[in-house]
Amino acid sequence: MARYKHPSRKKRLARFRKQTRWAPFWTVPKIYGKTRKIHPGRHTKLKRSWRRTKNKA
């Protein structure tokens, strides 16, 4: 990728980055109850890795 990123492309890349983050920690007790321990990464909308799948940025 180019050294200088156009602002529109940068905005698009930021949106893709946001999709791969973990869900907030408080979603776990909200969904499963207080005692259940599950990783908040399970609740993310989209699982994407820079190695596995590319995006159309």
Residue pairs with C-beta under 8 A, 6 or more apart in sequence:
5 13
9 57
12 57
13 55
13 57
16 48
16 55
16 57
19 44
19 45
19 46
19 48
20 44
20 46
20 47
20 48
20 49
21 44
22 39
22 40
22 41
22 43
22 44
23 40
23 41
23 42
23 43
23 44
24 40
25 40
27 40
27 43
28 36
28 37
28 38
28 40
28 43
29 36
31 43
32 38
48 55
